[in-house]
Amino acid sequence: MVDVVPVGEAREVTATTLVRTHNRLGRVYPTSILPFHRLITKSMLGQVCEAPS
C-alpha cells in the first residue's frame, strides 16, 4: 500500500508491505528478495514524490 499525505507544500509518502508466511520457504523467500524490494520501493516512491499534484 502506498499512502500520500500533503504536508503544507510537501508530501509525506509511506509504503507498507505485508508478508504472510506459511512454511519454511515462505520465511526464507522474503529474506532473499528484501534488498531488491527495497530498491524498487525507493524508486517507486521517488517517482510518486516527483509527480505533479
VMD Tcl script that builds the backbone (N, CA, C; Angstrom):
set m [mol new atoms 159]
animate dup $m
set s [atomselect $m all]
$s set {name element resname resid chain x y z} {
  {N N MET 1 A 0.841 -1.157 0.000}
  {CA C MET 1 A 0.000 0.000 0.000}
  {C C MET 1 A 0.894 1.230 0.000}
  {N N VAL 2 A 0.524 2.218 -0.774}
  {CA C VAL 2 A 1.245 3.486 -0.797}
  {C C VAL 2 A 0.275 4.561 -0.346}
  {N N ASP 3 A 0.697 5.363 0.617}
  {CA C ASP 3 A -0.133 6.426 1.164}
  {C C ASP 3 A 0.586 7.749 0.946}
  {N N VAL 4 A -0.105 8.725 0.377}
  {CA C VAL 4 A 0.459 10.051 0.141}
  {C C VAL 4 A -0.385 11.058 0.899}
  {N N VAL 5 A 0.265 11.827 1.788}
  {CA C VAL 5 A -0.425 12.816 2.613}
  {C C VAL 5 A 0.225 14.173 2.382}
  {N N PRO 6 A -0.580 15.185 1.997}
  {CA C PRO 6 A 0.001 16.514 1.841}
  {C C PRO 6 A 0.388 17.094 3.203}
  {N N VAL 7 A 1.588 17.660 3.261}
  {CA C VAL 7 A 2.082 18.303 4.477}
  {C C VAL 7 A 2.557 19.692 4.053}
  {N N GLY 8 A 1.670 20.666 4.138}
  {CA C GLY 8 A 1.997 22.001 3.659}
  {C C GLY 8 A 2.234 21.954 2.160}
  {N N GLU 9 A 3.408 22.428 1.728}
  {CA C GLU 9 A 3.772 22.414 0.320}
  {C C GLU 9 A 4.338 21.059 -0.117}
  {N N ALA 10 A 4.743 20.242 0.834}
  {CA C ALA 10 A 5.378 18.953 0.541}
  {C C ALA 10 A 4.358 17.816 0.642}
  {N N ARG 11 A 4.840 16.595 0.424}
  {CA C ARG 11 A 4.030 15.387 0.577}
  {C C ARG 11 A 4.797 14.375 1.408}
  {N N GLU 12 A 4.091 13.668 2.248}
  {CA C GLU 12 A 4.678 12.572 3.015}
  {C C GLU 12 A 4.194 11.280 2.380}
  {N N VAL 13 A 5.142 10.439 1.966}
  {CA C VAL 13 A 4.810 9.202 1.268}
  {C C VAL 13 A 5.263 8.021 2.115}
  {N N THR 14 A 4.350 7.070 2.318}
  {CA C THR 14 A 4.647 5.881 3.106}
  {C C THR 14 A 4.267 4.642 2.308}
  {N N ALA 15 A 5.149 3.646 2.326}
  {CA C ALA 15 A 4.857 2.369 1.664}
  {C C ALA 15 A 4.819 1.272 2.724}
  {N N THR 16 A 3.825 0.429 2.626}
  {CA C THR 16 A 3.673 -0.671 3.571}
  {C C THR 16 A 3.562 -1.975 2.796}
  {N N THR 17 A 4.302 -2.979 3.227}
  {CA C THR 17 A 4.245 -4.299 2.609}
  {C C THR 17 A 3.909 -5.318 3.686}
  {N N LEU 18 A 2.943 -6.146 3.413}
  {CA C LEU 18 A 2.553 -7.200 4.341}
  {C C LEU 18 A 2.912 -8.539 3.719}
  {N N VAL 19 A 3.621 -9.365 4.484}
  {CA C VAL 19 A 4.013 -10.689 4.009}
  {C C VAL 19 A 3.486 -11.722 4.986}
  {N N ARG 20 A 2.748 -12.693 4.474}
  {CA C ARG 20 A 2.255 -13.785 5.309}
  {C C ARG 20 A 3.038 -15.029 4.960}
  {N N THR 21 A 3.632 -15.630 5.957}
  {CA C THR 21 A 4.414 -16.846 5.721}
  {C C THR 21 A 3.634 -18.059 6.222}
  {N N HIS 22 A 3.752 -19.141 5.454}
  {CA C HIS 22 A 3.007 -20.351 5.797}
  {C C HIS 22 A 3.907 -21.558 6.036}
  {N N ASN 23 A 5.153 -21.480 5.598}
  {CA C ASN 23 A 6.064 -22.606 5.785}
  {C C ASN 23 A 7.504 -22.089 5.768}
  {N N ARG 24 A 8.457 -22.978 5.798}
  {CA C ARG 24 A 9.873 -22.590 5.841}
  {C C ARG 24 A 10.277 -21.784 4.606}
  {N N LEU 25 A 9.859 -22.227 3.428}
  {CA C LEU 25 A 10.178 -21.489 2.206}
  {C C LEU 25 A 9.560 -20.092 2.264}
  {N N GLY 26 A 8.401 -19.997 2.828}
  {CA C GLY 26 A 7.739 -18.701 2.965}
  {C C GLY 26 A 8.519 -17.740 3.854}
  {N N ARG 27 A 9.294 -18.251 4.780}
  {CA C ARG 27 A 10.117 -17.397 5.646}
  {C C ARG 27 A 11.463 -17.078 5.007}
  {N N VAL 28 A 11.980 -17.966 4.173}
  {CA C VAL 28 A 13.278 -17.758 3.526}
  {C C VAL 28 A 13.143 -16.825 2.325}
  {N N TYR 29 A 12.097 -16.963 1.546}
  {CA C TYR 29 A 11.926 -16.195 0.316}
  {C C TYR 29 A 11.994 -14.681 0.544}
  {N N PRO 30 A 11.259 -14.105 1.503}
  {CA C PRO 30 A 11.348 -12.655 1.700}
  {C C PRO 30 A 12.763 -12.188 2.046}
  {N N THR 31 A 13.514 -12.988 2.760}
  {CA C THR 31 A 14.888 -12.629 3.114}
  {C C THR 31 A 15.747 -12.497 1.857}
  {N N SER 32 A 15.501 -13.353 0.875}
  {CA C SER 32 A 16.307 -13.320 -0.338}
  {C C SER 32 A 15.922 -12.172 -1.268}
  {N N ILE 33 A 14.673 -11.718 -1.249}
  {CA C ILE 33 A 14.265 -10.655 -2.163}
  {C C ILE 33 A 14.221 -9.277 -1.510}
  {N N LEU 34 A 14.379 -9.207 -0.191}
  {CA C LEU 34 A 14.247 -7.931 0.518}
  {C C LEU 34 A 15.141 -6.818 -0.025}
  {N N PRO 35 A 16.424 -7.061 -0.313}
  {CA C PRO 35 A 17.254 -5.963 -0.849}
  {C C PRO 35 A 16.706 -5.401 -2.171}
  {N N PHE 36 A 16.224 -6.272 -3.052}
  {CA C PHE 36 A 15.666 -5.829 -4.334}
  {C C PHE 36 A 14.338 -5.108 -4.124}
  {N N HIS 37 A 13.549 -5.605 -3.196}
  {CA C HIS 37 A 12.265 -4.985 -2.886}
  {C C HIS 37 A 12.478 -3.551 -2.390}
  {N N ARG 38 A 13.481 -3.356 -1.540}
  {CA C ARG 38 A 13.770 -2.014 -1.028}
  {C C ARG 38 A 14.186 -1.071 -2.152}
  {N N LEU 39 A 15.031 -1.535 -3.078}
  {CA C LEU 39 A 15.450 -0.693 -4.204}
  {C C LEU 39 A 14.266 -0.287 -5.076}
  {N N ILE 40 A 13.427 -1.250 -5.394}
  {CA C ILE 40 A 12.270 -0.975 -6.247}
  {C C ILE 40 A 11.301 -0.038 -5.539}
  {N N THR 41 A 11.075 -0.268 -4.254}
  {CA C THR 41 A 10.158 0.584 -3.498}
  {C C THR 41 A 10.673 2.013 -3.414}
  {N N LYS 42 A 11.970 2.193 -3.158}
  {CA C LYS 42 A 12.535 3.542 -3.115}
  {C C LYS 42 A 12.367 4.250 -4.447}
  {N N SER 43 A 12.596 3.529 -5.527}
  {CA C SER 43 A 12.442 4.102 -6.860}
  {C C SER 43 A 10.996 4.518 -7.109}
  {N N MET 44 A 10.061 3.654 -6.763}
  {CA C MET 44 A 8.643 3.960 -6.953}
  {C C MET 44 A 8.223 5.157 -6.109}
  {N N LEU 45 A 8.665 5.204 -4.868}
  {CA C LEU 45 A 8.302 6.326 -4.001}
  {C C LEU 45 A 8.925 7.622 -4.507}
  {N N GLY 46 A 10.122 7.540 -5.070}
  {CA C GLY 46 A 10.748 8.722 -5.658}
  {C C GLY 46 A 9.913 9.259 -6.810}
  {N N GLN 47 A 9.369 8.369 -7.615}
  {CA C GLN 47 A 8.508 8.792 -8.733}
  {C C GLN 47 A 7.218 9.424 -8.224}
  {N N VAL 48 A 6.676 8.878 -7.152}
  {CA C VAL 48 A 5.447 9.447 -6.568}
  {C C VAL 48 A 5.734 10.850 -6.048}
  {N N CYS 49 A 6.871 11.026 -5.406}
  {CA C CYS 49 A 7.234 12.330 -4.837}
  {C C CYS 49 A 7.467 13.368 -5.932}
  {N N GLU 50 A 7.952 12.940 -7.086}
  {CA C GLU 50 A 8.249 13.874 -8.176}
  {C C GLU 50 A 7.031 14.173 -9.043}
  {N N ALA 51 A 5.992 13.359 -8.957}
  {CA C ALA 51 A 4.808 13.538 -9.801}
  {C C ALA 51 A 4.085 14.824 -9.408}
  {N N PRO 52 A 3.530 15.533 -10.403}
  {CA C PRO 52 A 2.774 16.752 -10.081}
  {C C PRO 52 A 1.518 16.422 -9.297}
  {N N SER 53 A 1.107 17.333 -8.453}
  {CA C SER 53 A -0.092 17.120 -7.612}
  {C C SER 53 A -1.352 17.154 -8.438}
}
mol reanalyze $m
mol bondsrecalc $m
mol representation Tube
mol addrep $m
